[in-house]
Amino acid sequence: MATGVFSGNESRKHKGQCIDCGEILELYMLDLKKGRRILQCTRCGLYHFYKKDLLGKWKLAKAAKVPDLWR
Ligand SMILES: [Zn+2]
């Protein structure tokens, strides 16, 4: 079942676009201790792995169809 419900809640939306289809990304997992987060495409479901750099900015590290590469 796809989770394509748009609630209009801006806090759930994070800036980012799918590198595959260009759709917006939704937060899937956030780990502030490790400086990592995973966003998921709301259309094709591709996971985007972000890493925090030294300046505190999120940078895309990789993208994959499975969400558990960083576990
Ligand atoms: Zn996509």
N, CA, C, O and the ligand as a Tripos MOL2 file, in Angstrom:
@<TRIPOS>MOLECULE
protein
  285   283    72     0     0
PROTEIN
NO_CHARGES

@<TRIPOS>ATOM
      1 N           0.8580   -1.2070    0.0000 N.3       1 MET1
      2 CA          0.0000    0.0000    0.0000 C.3       1 MET1
      3 C           0.8800    1.2370    0.0000 C.2       1 MET1
      4 O           1.7600    1.3750    0.8490 O.2       1 MET1
      5 N           0.6550    2.1070   -0.9150 N.am      2 ALA2
      6 CA          1.4600    3.3170   -1.0010 C.3       2 ALA2
      7 C           0.9860    4.3360    0.0310 C.2       2 ALA2
      8 O          -0.2070    4.4540    0.3100 O.2       2 ALA2
      9 N           1.9350    5.0570    0.5810 N.am      3 THR3
     10 CA          1.6000    6.0740    1.5660 C.3       3 THR3
     11 C           1.5860    7.4340    0.8920 C.2       3 THR3
     12 O           2.4370    8.2780    1.1740 O.2       3 THR3
     13 N           0.6430    7.6460    0.0190 N.am      4 GLY4
     14 CA          0.6010    8.8800   -0.7410 C.3       4 GLY4
     15 C          -0.4000    9.8780   -0.1970 C.2       4 GLY4
     16 O          -1.0260   10.6140   -0.9600 O.2       4 GLY4
     17 N          -0.5520    9.9080    1.1000 N.am      5 VAL5
     18 CA         -1.5260   10.8200    1.7040 C.3       5 VAL5
     19 C          -0.8870   12.1850    1.9230 C.2       5 VAL5
     20 O           0.1430   12.3050    2.5870 O.2       5 VAL5
     21 N          -1.5050   13.1920    1.3650 N.am      6 PHE6
     22 CA         -0.9890   14.5360    1.5420 C.3       6 PHE6
     23 C          -1.8140   15.2480    2.6070 C.2       6 PHE6
     24 O          -2.9740   15.5970    2.3870 O.2       6 PHE6
     25 N          -1.2040   15.4510    3.7450 N.am      7 SER7
     26 CA         -1.9200   16.0500    4.8630 C.3       7 SER7
     27 C          -1.8290   17.5630    4.8510 C.2       7 SER7
     28 O          -2.6040   18.2420    5.5240 O.2       7 SER7
     29 N          -0.8820   18.0940    4.0860 N.am      8 GLY8
     30 CA         -0.6850   19.5300    4.1080 C.3       8 GLY8
     31 C           0.1820   19.9660    5.2700 C.2       8 GLY8
     32 O           0.3690   21.1630    5.4880 O.2       8 GLY8
     33 N           0.7060   19.0240    6.0090 N.am      9 ASN9
     34 CA          1.5720   19.3330    7.1410 C.3       9 ASN9
     35 C           2.9950   19.5630    6.6510 C.2       9 ASN9
     36 O           3.6900   18.6210    6.2690 O.2       9 ASN9
     37 N           3.4190   20.8130    6.6640 N.am     10 GLU10
     38 CA          4.7220   21.1420    6.0930 C.3      10 GLU10
     39 C           5.8830   20.5130    6.8510 C.2      10 GLU10
     40 O           6.9450   20.2800    6.2730 O.2      10 GLU10
     41 N           5.6950   20.2390    8.1290 N.am     11 SER11
     42 CA          6.8000   19.7040    8.9180 C.3      11 SER11
     43 C           7.1980   18.3040    8.4540 C.2      11 SER11
     44 O           8.3070   17.8510    8.7380 O.2      11 SER11
     45 N           6.3160   17.6270    7.7550 N.am     12 ARG12
     46 CA          6.6500   16.2880    7.2790 C.3      12 ARG12
     47 C           7.4040   16.3480    5.9620 C.2      12 ARG12
     48 O           7.9860   15.3550    5.5260 O.2      12 ARG12
     49 N           7.3920   17.5080    5.3340 N.am     13 LYS13
     50 CA          8.0600   17.6210    4.0460 C.3      13 LYS13
     51 C           9.4510   18.1970    4.2400 C.2      13 LYS13
     52 O           9.6490   19.1640    4.9760 O.2      13 LYS13
     53 N          10.3800   17.6010    3.5840 N.am     14 HIS14
     54 CA         11.7580   18.0740    3.6720 C.3      14 HIS14
     55 C          12.2530   18.3410    2.2650 C.2      14 HIS14
     56 O          11.8860   17.6640    1.3040 O.2      14 HIS14
     57 N          13.0870   19.3400    2.1830 N.am     15 LYS15
     58 CA         13.5490   19.7010    0.8640 C.3      15 LYS15
     59 C          14.3740   18.5900    0.2460 C.2      15 LYS15
     60 O          15.2550   18.0070    0.8770 O.2      15 LYS15
     61 N          14.0660   18.3260   -0.9710 N.am     16 GLY16
     62 CA         14.7810   17.2870   -1.6760 C.3      16 GLY16
     63 C          13.9180   16.7420   -2.7950 C.2      16 GLY16
     64 O          12.6910   16.7140   -2.7120 O.2      16 GLY16
     65 N          14.5860   16.3200   -3.8210 N.am     17 GLN17
     66 CA         13.8830   15.7580   -4.9570 C.3      17 GLN17
     67 C          14.4780   14.4100   -5.2980 C.2      17 GLN17
     68 O          15.6800   14.1830   -5.1570 O.2      17 GLN17
     69 N          13.6190   13.5300   -5.7460 N.am     18 CYS18
     70 CA         14.0700   12.2040   -6.1510 C.3      18 CYS18
     71 C          15.0390   12.3340   -7.3260 C.2      18 CYS18
     72 O          14.7680   13.0480   -8.2910 O.2      18 CYS18
     73 N          16.1630   11.6400   -7.2320 N.am     19 ILE19
     74 CA         17.1340   11.7020   -8.3210 C.3      19 ILE19
     75 C          16.6650   10.8880   -9.5220 C.2      19 ILE19
     76 O          17.2180   10.9950  -10.6170 O.2      19 ILE19
     77 N          15.6470   10.0810   -9.3010 N.am     20 ASP20
     78 CA         15.1480    9.2160  -10.3690 C.3      20 ASP20
     79 C          13.9730    9.8410  -11.1070 C.2      20 ASP20
     80 O          14.0090    9.9830  -12.3290 O.2      20 ASP20
     81 N          12.9300   10.2150  -10.3670 N.am     21 CYS21
     82 CA         11.7180   10.7090  -11.0220 C.3      21 CYS21
     83 C          11.4420   12.1790  -10.7330 C.2      21 CYS21
     84 O          10.5440   12.7590  -11.3420 O.2      21 CYS21
     85 N          12.1980   12.8050   -9.8090 N.am     22 GLY22
     86 CA         12.0380   14.2250   -9.5580 C.3      22 GLY22
     87 C          10.9160   14.5860   -8.6050 C.2      22 GLY22
     88 O          10.6410   15.7640   -8.3760 O.2      22 GLY22
     89 N          10.2680   13.5740   -8.0490 N.am     23 GLU23
     90 CA          9.1820   13.8280   -7.1070 C.3      23 GLU23
     91 C           9.7630   14.2570   -5.7620 C.2      23 GLU23
     92 O          10.9460   14.0400   -5.5020 O.2      23 GLU23
     93 N           8.9330   14.8690   -4.8990 N.am     24 ILE24
     94 CA          9.4240   15.3040   -3.5950 C.3      24 ILE24
     95 C           9.7030   14.1040   -2.6880 C.2      24 ILE24
     96 O           9.1500   13.0180   -2.8570 O.2      24 ILE24
     97 N          10.5850   14.3510   -1.7240 N.am     25 LEU25
     98 CA         10.9700   13.2990   -0.7900 C.3      25 LEU25
     99 C          10.3220   13.5170    0.5640 C.2      25 LEU25
    100 O          10.0520   14.6450    0.9750 O.2      25 LEU25
    101 N          10.0790   12.4040    1.2470 N.am     26 GLU26
    102 CA          9.4710   12.4310    2.5570 C.3      26 GLU26
    103 C          10.4370   11.7800    3.5410 C.2      26 GLU26
    104 O          11.1370   10.8270    3.1990 O.2      26 GLU26
    105 N          10.4700   12.3060    4.7720 N.am     27 LEU27
    106 CA         11.3910   11.7580    5.7600 C.3      27 LEU27
    107 C          11.0170   10.3270    6.1250 C.2      27 LEU27
    108 O           9.8670   10.0310    6.4500 O.2      27 LEU27
    109 N          12.0060    9.4530    6.0650 N.am     28 TYR28
    110 CA         11.7820    8.0570    6.4130 C.3      28 TYR28
    111 C          12.4570    7.7220    7.7360 C.2      28 TYR28
    112 O          11.8690    7.0380    8.5730 O.2      28 TYR28
    113 N          13.6760    8.1920    7.9350 N.am     29 MET29
    114 CA         14.4130    7.8990    9.1490 C.3      29 MET29
    115 C          15.3690    9.0390    9.4510 C.2      29 MET29
    116 O          15.9680    9.6120    8.5410 O.2      29 MET29
    117 N          15.5130    9.3690   10.7360 N.am     30 LEU30
    118 CA         16.4210   10.4440   11.1170 C.3      30 LEU30
    119 C          17.2560    9.9840   12.3060 C.2      30 LEU30
    120 O          16.7170    9.5260   13.3130 O.2      30 LEU30
    121 N          18.5790   10.1090   12.1810 N.am     31 ASP31
    122 CA         19.4870    9.7390   13.2580 C.3      31 ASP31
    123 C          20.4630   10.8970   13.4640 C.2      31 ASP31
    124 O          21.5060   10.9810   12.8170 O.2      31 ASP31
    125 N          20.0900   11.7830   14.3830 N.am     32 LEU32
    126 CA         20.9040   12.9750   14.5940 C.3      32 LEU32
    127 C          22.2430   12.6540   15.2450 C.2      32 LEU32
    128 O          23.2280   13.3560   15.0160 O.2      32 LEU32
    129 N          22.2870   11.5940   16.0590 N.am     33 LYS33
    130 CA         23.5510   11.2320   16.7060 C.3      33 LYS33
    131 C          24.6140   10.8680   15.6850 C.2      33 LYS33
    132 O          25.7770   11.2520   15.8120 O.2      33 LYS33
    133 N          24.1980   10.1260   14.6760 N.am     34 LYS34
    134 CA         25.1510    9.7220   13.6460 C.3      34 LYS34
    135 C          25.1910   10.7150   12.4940 C.2      34 LYS34
    136 O          26.0190   10.5900   11.5920 O.2      34 LYS34
    137 N          24.2980   11.7040   12.5210 N.am     35 GLY35
    138 CA         24.2590   12.6760   11.4350 C.3      35 GLY35
    139 C          23.8010   12.0660   10.1340 C.2      35 GLY35
    140 O          24.3600   12.3250    9.0680 O.2      35 GLY35
    141 N          22.7650   11.2480   10.2440 N.am     36 ARG36
    142 CA         22.2650   10.5710    9.0550 C.3      36 ARG36
    143 C          20.7620   10.6940    8.9720 C.2      36 ARG36
    144 O          20.0690   10.7820    9.9850 O.2      36 ARG36
    145 N          20.2760   10.6980    7.7660 N.am     37 ARG37
    146 CA         18.8440   10.6120    7.5890 C.3      37 ARG37
    147 C          18.5430    9.9540    6.2550 C.2      37 ARG37
    148 O          19.3480    9.9660    5.3240 O.2      37 ARG37
    149 N          17.3630    9.3870    6.2050 N.am     38 ILE38
    150 CA         16.9260    8.7350    4.9740 C.3      38 ILE38
    151 C          15.6060    9.3580    4.5480 C.2      38 ILE38
    152 O          14.6620    9.4470    5.3330 O.2      38 ILE38
    153 N          15.5550    9.7790    3.3130 N.am     39 LEU39
    154 CA         14.3140   10.2930    2.7470 C.3      39 LEU39
    155 C          13.8290    9.3080    1.6930 C.2      39 LEU39
    156 O          14.6180    8.6400    1.0250 O.2      39 LEU39
    157 N          12.5020    9.2390    1.5640 N.am     40 GLN40
    158 CA         11.9350    8.3290    0.5720 C.3      40 GLN40
    159 C          11.0970    9.0950   -0.4270 C.2      40 GLN40
    160 O          10.3520   10.0080   -0.0700 O.2      40 GLN40
    161 N          11.2300    8.7120   -1.6790 N.am     41 CYS41
    162 CA         10.4410    9.3350   -2.7350 C.3      41 CYS41
    163 C           8.9770    8.9770   -2.5590 C.2      41 CYS41
    164 O           8.6340    7.8210   -2.3120 O.2      41 CYS41
    165 N           8.1100    9.9880   -2.6900 N.am     42 THR42
    166 CA          6.6850    9.7370   -2.5120 C.3      42 THR42
    167 C           6.0510    9.0970   -3.7390 C.2      42 THR42
    168 O           4.9030    8.6580   -3.6840 O.2      42 THR42
    169 N           6.7760    9.0410   -4.8300 N.am     43 ARG43
    170 CA          6.2210    8.4310   -6.0400 C.3      43 ARG43
    171 C           6.7880    7.0410   -6.2990 C.2      43 ARG43
    172 O           6.0340    6.0730   -6.3950 O.2      43 ARG43
    173 N           8.1140    6.9330   -6.4130 N.am     44 CYS44
    174 CA          8.6900    5.6400   -6.8020 C.3      44 CYS44
    175 C           9.2630    4.8670   -5.6220 C.2      44 CYS44
    176 O           9.6340    3.7030   -5.7690 O.2      44 CYS44
    177 N           9.3400    5.5050   -4.4420 N.am     45 GLY45
    178 CA          9.7660    4.7680   -3.2520 C.3      45 GLY45
    179 C          11.2660    4.6220   -3.1020 C.2      45 GLY45
    180 O          11.7280    3.8870   -2.2300 O.2      45 GLY45
    181 N          12.0320    5.3030   -3.9320 N.am     46 LEU46
    182 CA         13.4880    5.2180   -3.8340 C.3      46 LEU46
    183 C          13.9770    5.9030   -2.5550 C.2      46 LEU46
    184 O          13.5380    7.0050   -2.2280 O.2      46 LEU46
    185 N          14.8790    5.2500   -1.8450 N.am     47 TYR47
    186 CA         15.4250    5.8190   -0.6150 C.3      47 TYR47
    187 C          16.6720    6.6400   -0.9170 C.2      47 TYR47
    188 O          17.5260    6.2350   -1.7060 O.2      47 TYR47
    189 N          16.7600    7.8060   -0.2700 N.am     48 HIS48
    190 CA         17.9050    8.6890   -0.4550 C.3      48 HIS48
    191 C          18.6230    8.8390    0.8810 C.2      48 HIS48
    192 O          18.0250    9.2690    1.8680 O.2      48 HIS48
    193 N          19.8820    8.4900    0.9100 N.am     49 PHE49
    194 CA         20.6650    8.5080    2.1380 C.3      49 PHE49
    195 C          21.4560    9.8060    2.2320 C.2      49 PHE49
    196 O          22.2930   10.1130    1.3830 O.2      49 PHE49
    197 N          21.1650   10.5530    3.2830 N.am     50 TYR50
    198 CA         21.8400   11.8410    3.4740 C.3      50 TYR50
    199 C          22.7790   11.7780    4.6710 C.2      50 TYR50
    200 O          22.5030   11.1190    5.6740 O.2      50 TYR50
    201 N          23.8860   12.4770    4.5350 N.am     51 LYS51
    202 CA         24.8940   12.5690    5.5780 C.3      51 LYS51
    203 C          25.0990   14.0310    5.9130 C.2      51 LYS51
    204 O          25.0390   14.8900    5.0320 O.2      51 LYS51
    205 N          25.3380   14.3170    7.1730 N.am     52 LYS52
    206 CA         25.6260   15.6840    7.5580 C.3      52 LYS52
    207 C          27.1180   15.9520    7.3880 C.2      52 LYS52
    208 O          27.9570   15.1820    7.8560 O.2      52 LYS52
    209 N          27.4320   17.0490    6.7150 N.am     53 ASP53
    210 CA         28.8560   17.3680    6.5440 C.3      53 ASP53
    211 C          29.3330   18.2460    7.6950 C.2      53 ASP53
    212 O          28.5790   18.5260    8.6270 O.2      53 ASP53
    213 N          30.5680   18.6690    7.6260 N.am     54 LEU54
    214 CA         31.1760   19.4190    8.7230 C.3      54 LEU54
    215 C          30.4960   20.7550    8.9650 C.2      54 LEU54
    216 O          30.5640   21.2960   10.0690 O.2      54 LEU54
    217 N          29.8520   21.2840    7.9580 N.am     55 LEU55
    218 CA         29.1690   22.5630    8.0880 C.3      55 LEU55
    219 C          27.7250   22.3960    8.5660 C.2      55 LEU55
    220 O          26.9900   23.3730    8.7100 O.2      55 LEU55
    221 N          27.3380   21.1590    8.8060 N.am     56 GLY56
    222 CA         25.9850   20.9060    9.2800 C.3      56 GLY56
    223 C          24.9430   20.8590    8.1820 C.2      56 GLY56
    224 O          23.7440   20.9530    8.4450 O.2      56 GLY56
    225 N          25.4070   20.7140    6.9490 N.am     57 LYS57
    226 CA         24.4700   20.6350    5.8340 C.3      57 LYS57
    227 C          24.2850   19.1910    5.4080 C.2      57 LYS57
    228 O          25.2080   18.3770    5.4540 O.2      57 LYS57
    229 N          23.0580   18.9010    4.9930 N.am     58 TRP58
    230 CA         22.7680   17.5370    4.5530 C.3      58 TRP58
    231 C          23.2180   17.3460    3.1170 C.2      58 TRP58
    232 O          22.9150   18.1490    2.2340 O.2      58 TRP58
    233 N          23.9450   16.2660    2.9100 N.am     59 LYS59
    234 CA         24.4130   15.9530    1.5610 C.3      59 LYS59
    235 C          23.9950   14.5450    1.1890 C.2      59 LYS59
    236 O          24.0710   13.6200    1.9980 O.2      59 LYS59
    237 N          23.5570   14.4040   -0.0400 N.am     60 LEU60
    238 CA         23.1490   13.0930   -0.5190 C.3      60 LEU60
    239 C          24.3700   12.1860   -0.6770 C.2      60 LEU60
    240 O          25.3110   12.5180   -1.3980 O.2      60 LEU60
    241 N          24.3460   11.0550   -0.0050 N.am     61 ALA61
    242 CA         25.4590   10.1200   -0.0870 C.3      61 ALA61
    243 C          25.1930    9.0370   -1.1300 C.2      61 ALA61
    244 O          26.0790    8.6710   -1.9040 O.2      61 ALA61
    245 N          23.9630    8.5310   -1.1380 N.am     62 LYS62
    246 CA         23.6130    7.5110   -2.1260 C.3      62 LYS62
    247 C          22.1150    7.3100   -2.1540 C.2      62 LYS62
    248 O          21.3880    7.8400   -1.3130 O.2      62 LYS62
    249 N          21.6650    6.5530   -3.1120 N.am     63 ALA63
    250 CA         20.2470    6.2500   -3.2200 C.3      63 ALA63
    251 C          20.0960    4.7690   -3.5290 C.2      63 ALA63
    252 O          20.8890    4.1930   -4.2730 O.2      63 ALA63
    253 N          19.0670    4.1620   -2.9460 N.am     64 ALA64
    254 CA         18.8760    2.7370   -3.1500 C.3      64 ALA64
    255 C          17.4130    2.3660   -2.9340 C.2      64 ALA64
    256 O          16.6350    3.1400   -2.3760 O.2      64 ALA64
    257 N          17.0610    1.1830   -3.3800 N.am     65 LYS65
    258 CA         15.6750    0.7090   -3.2430 C.3      65 LYS65
    259 C          15.4040    0.0980   -1.8740 C.2      65 LYS65
    260 O          14.2530   -0.1580   -1.5210 O.2      65 LYS65
    261 N          16.4710   -0.1380   -1.0990 N.am     66 VAL66
    262 CA         16.2790   -0.7110    0.2380 C.3      66 VAL66
    263 C          16.7010    0.3090    1.2950 C.2      66 VAL66
    264 O          17.6830    1.0260    1.1060 O.2      66 VAL66
    265 N          15.9670    0.3760    2.4030 N.am     67 PRO67
    266 CA         16.2070    1.4170    3.4000 C.3      67 PRO67
    267 C          17.2300    1.0730    4.4740 C.2      67 PRO67
    268 O          17.5370    1.9220    5.3100 O.2      67 PRO67
    269 N          17.7620   -0.1280    4.4790 N.am     68 ASP68
    270 CA         18.5410   -0.5590    5.6380 C.3      68 ASP68
    271 C          20.0360   -0.6650    5.3590 C.2      68 ASP68
    272 O          20.7240   -1.4510    6.0120 O.2      68 ASP68
    273 N          20.5510    0.1020    4.4100 N.am     69 LEU69
    274 CA         21.9730    0.0170    4.1010 C.3      69 LEU69
    275 C          22.8450    0.5800    5.2140 C.2      69 LEU69
    276 O          24.0260    0.2480    5.3090 O.2      69 LEU69
    277 N          22.2650    1.4330    6.0580 N.am     70 TRP70
    278 CA         23.0420    2.0710    7.1090 C.3      70 TRP70
    279 C          22.8240    1.4470    8.4670 C.2      70 TRP70
    280 O          23.2650    1.9890    9.4800 O.2      70 TRP70
    281 N          22.1450    0.3070    8.5000 N.am     71 ARG71
    282 CA         21.9060   -0.3330    9.7830 C.3      71 ARG71
    283 C          23.0990   -1.1860   10.1610 C.2      71 ARG71
    284 O          23.0960   -1.8160   11.2190 O.2      71 ARG71
    285 ZN         11.1610    8.8460   -7.3270 Zn       72 ZN72
@<TRIPOS>BOND
     1     1     2 1
     2     2     3 1
     3     3     4 2
     4     3     5 am
     5     5     6 1
     6     6     7 1
     7     7     8 2
     8     7     9 am
     9     9    10 1
    10    10    11 1
    11    11    12 2
    12    11    13 am
    13    13    14 1
    14    14    15 1
    15    15    16 2
    16    15    17 am
    17    17    18 1
    18    18    19 1
    19    19    20 2
    20    19    21 am
    21    21    22 1
    22    22    23 1
    23    23    24 2
    24    23    25 am
    25    25    26 1
    26    26    27 1
    27    27    28 2
    28    27    29 am
    29    29    30 1
    30    30    31 1
    31    31    32 2
    32    31    33 am
    33    33    34 1
    34    34    35 1
    35    35    36 2
    36    35    37 am
    37    37    38 1
    38    38    39 1
    39    39    40 2
    40    39    41 am
    41    41    42 1
    42    42    43 1
    43    43    44 2
    44    43    45 am
    45    45    46 1
    46    46    47 1
    47    47    48 2
    48    47    49 am
    49    49    50 1
    50    50    51 1
    51    51    52 2
    52    51    53 am
    53    53    54 1
    54    54    55 1
    55    55    56 2
    56    55    57 am
    57    57    58 1
    58    58    59 1
    59    59    60 2
    60    59    61 am
    61    61    62 1
    62    62    63 1
    63    63    64 2
    64    63    65 am
    65    65    66 1
    66    66    67 1
    67    67    68 2
    68    67    69 am
    69    69    70 1
    70    70    71 1
    71    71    72 2
    72    71    73 am
    73    73    74 1
    74    74    75 1
    75    75    76 2
    76    75    77 am
    77    77    78 1
    78    78    79 1
    79    79    80 2
    80    79    81 am
    81    81    82 1
    82    82    83 1
    83    83    84 2
    84    83    85 am
    85    85    86 1
    86    86    87 1
    87    87    88 2
    88    87    89 am
    89    89    90 1
    90    90    91 1
    91    91    92 2
    92    91    93 am
    93    93    94 1
    94    94    95 1
    95    95    96 2
    96    95    97 am
    97    97    98 1
    98    98    99 1
    99    99   100 2
   100    99   101 am
   101   101   102 1
   102   102   103 1
   103   103   104 2
   104   103   105 am
   105   105   106 1
   106   106   107 1
   107   107   108 2
   108   107   109 am
   109   109   110 1
   110   110   111 1
   111   111   112 2
   112   111   113 am
   113   113   114 1
   114   114   115 1
   115   115   116 2
   116   115   117 am
   117   117   118 1
   118   118   119 1
   119   119   120 2
   120   119   121 am
   121   121   122 1
   122   122   123 1
   123   123   124 2
   124   123   125 am
   125   125   126 1
   126   126   127 1
   127   127   128 2
   128   127   129 am
   129   129   130 1
   130   130   131 1
   131   131   132 2
   132   131   133 am
   133   133   134 1
   134   134   135 1
   135   135   136 2
   136   135   137 am
   137   137   138 1
   138   138   139 1
   139   139   140 2
   140   139   141 am
   141   141   142 1
   142   142   143 1
   143   143   144 2
   144   143   145 am
   145   145   146 1
   146   146   147 1
   147   147   148 2
   148   147   149 am
   149   149   150 1
   150   150   151 1
   151   151   152 2
   152   151   153 am
   153   153   154 1
   154   154   155 1
   155   155   156 2
   156   155   157 am
   157   157   158 1
   158   158   159 1
   159   159   160 2
   160   159   161 am
   161   161   162 1
   162   162   163 1
   163   163   164 2
   164   163   165 am
   165   165   166 1
   166   166   167 1
   167   167   168 2
   168   167   169 am
   169   169   170 1
   170   170   171 1
   171   171   172 2
   172   171   173 am
   173   173   174 1
   174   174   175 1
   175   175   176 2
   176   175   177 am
   177   177   178 1
   178   178   179 1
   179   179   180 2
   180   179   181 am
   181   181   182 1
   182   182   183 1
   183   183   184 2
   184   183   185 am
   185   185   186 1
   186   186   187 1
   187   187   188 2
   188   187   189 am
   189   189   190 1
   190   190   191 1
   191   191   192 2
   192   191   193 am
   193   193   194 1
   194   194   195 1
   195   195   196 2
   196   195   197 am
   197   197   198 1
   198   198   199 1
   199   199   200 2
   200   199   201 am
   201   201   202 1
   202   202   203 1
   203   203   204 2
   204   203   205 am
   205   205   206 1
   206   206   207 1
   207   207   208 2
   208   207   209 am
   209   209   210 1
   210   210   211 1
   211   211   212 2
   212   211   213 am
   213   213   214 1
   214   214   215 1
   215   215   216 2
   216   215   217 am
   217   217   218 1
   218   218   219 1
   219   219   220 2
   220   219   221 am
   221   221   222 1
   222   222   223 1
   223   223   224 2
   224   223   225 am
   225   225   226 1
   226   226   227 1
   227   227   228 2
   228   227   229 am
   229   229   230 1
   230   230   231 1
   231   231   232 2
   232   231   233 am
   233   233   234 1
   234   234   235 1
   235   235   236 2
   236   235   237 am
   237   237   238 1
   238   238   239 1
   239   239   240 2
   240   239   241 am
   241   241   242 1
   242   242   243 1
   243   243   244 2
   244   243   245 am
   245   245   246 1
   246   246   247 1
   247   247   248 2
   248   247   249 am
   249   249   250 1
   250   250   251 1
   251   251   252 2
   252   251   253 am
   253   253   254 1
   254   254   255 1
   255   255   256 2
   256   255   257 am
   257   257   258 1
   258   258   259 1
   259   259   260 2
   260   259   261 am
   261   261   262 1
   262   262   263 1
   263   263   264 2
   264   263   265 am
   265   265   266 1
   266   266   267 1
   267   267   268 2
   268   267   269 am
   269   269   270 1
   270   270   271 1
   271   271   272 2
   272   271   273 am
   273   273   274 1
   274   274   275 1
   275   275   276 2
   276   275   277 am
   277   277   278 1
   278   278   279 1
   279   279   280 2
   280   279   281 am
   281   281   282 1
   282   282   283 1
   283   283   284 2
@<TRIPOS>SUBSTRUCTURE
     1 MET1         2 RESIDUE 1 A MET
     2 ALA2         6 RESIDUE 1 A ALA
     3 THR3        10 RESIDUE 1 A THR
     4 GLY4        14 RESIDUE 1 A GLY
     5 VAL5        18 RESIDUE 1 A VAL
     6 PHE6        22 RESIDUE 1 A PHE
     7 SER7        26 RESIDUE 1 A SER
     8 GLY8        30 RESIDUE 1 A GLY
     9 ASN9        34 RESIDUE 1 A ASN
    10 GLU10       38 RESIDUE 1 A GLU
    11 SER11       42 RESIDUE 1 A SER
    12 ARG12       46 RESIDUE 1 A ARG
    13 LYS13       50 RESIDUE 1 A LYS
    14 HIS14       54 RESIDUE 1 A HIS
    15 LYS15       58 RESIDUE 1 A LYS
    16 GLY16       62 RESIDUE 1 A GLY
    17 GLN17       66 RESIDUE 1 A GLN
    18 CYS18       70 RESIDUE 1 A CYS
    19 ILE19       74 RESIDUE 1 A ILE
    20 ASP20       78 RESIDUE 1 A ASP
    21 CYS21       82 RESIDUE 1 A CYS
    22 GLY22       86 RESIDUE 1 A GLY
    23 GLU23       90 RESIDUE 1 A GLU
    24 ILE24       94 RESIDUE 1 A ILE
    25 LEU25       98 RESIDUE 1 A LEU
    26 GLU26      102 RESIDUE 1 A GLU
    27 LEU27      106 RESIDUE 1 A LEU
    28 TYR28      110 RESIDUE 1 A TYR
    29 MET29      114 RESIDUE 1 A MET
    30 LEU30      118 RESIDUE 1 A LEU
    31 ASP31      122 RESIDUE 1 A ASP
    32 LEU32      126 RESIDUE 1 A LEU
    33 LYS33      130 RESIDUE 1 A LYS
    34 LYS34      134 RESIDUE 1 A LYS
    35 GLY35      138 RESIDUE 1 A GLY
    36 ARG36      142 RESIDUE 1 A ARG
    37 ARG37      146 RESIDUE 1 A ARG
    38 ILE38      150 RESIDUE 1 A ILE
    39 LEU39      154 RESIDUE 1 A LEU
    40 GLN40      158 RESIDUE 1 A GLN
    41 CYS41      162 RESIDUE 1 A CYS
    42 THR42      166 RESIDUE 1 A THR
    43 ARG43      170 RESIDUE 1 A ARG
    44 CYS44      174 RESIDUE 1 A CYS
    45 GLY45      178 RESIDUE 1 A GLY
    46 LEU46      182 RESIDUE 1 A LEU
    47 TYR47      186 RESIDUE 1 A TYR
    48 HIS48      190 RESIDUE 1 A HIS
    49 PHE49      194 RESIDUE 1 A PHE
    50 TYR50      198 RESIDUE 1 A TYR
    51 LYS51      202 RESIDUE 1 A LYS
    52 LYS52      206 RESIDUE 1 A LYS
    53 ASP53      210 RESIDUE 1 A ASP
    54 LEU54      214 RESIDUE 1 A LEU
    55 LEU55      218 RESIDUE 1 A LEU
    56 GLY56      222 RESIDUE 1 A GLY
    57 LYS57      226 RESIDUE 1 A LYS
    58 TRP58      230 RESIDUE 1 A TRP
    59 LYS59      234 RESIDUE 1 A LYS
    60 LEU60      238 RESIDUE 1 A LEU
    61 ALA61      242 RESIDUE 1 A ALA
    62 LYS62      246 RESIDUE 1 A LYS
    63 ALA63      250 RESIDUE 1 A ALA
    64 ALA64      254 RESIDUE 1 A ALA
    65 LYS65      258 RESIDUE 1 A LYS
    66 VAL66      262 RESIDUE 1 A VAL
    67 PRO67      266 RESIDUE 1 A PRO
    68 ASP68      270 RESIDUE 1 A ASP
    69 LEU69      274 RESIDUE 1 A LEU
    70 TRP70      278 RESIDUE 1 A TRP
    71 ARG71      282 RESIDUE 1 A ARG
    72 ZN72       285 GROUP 0 **** ****
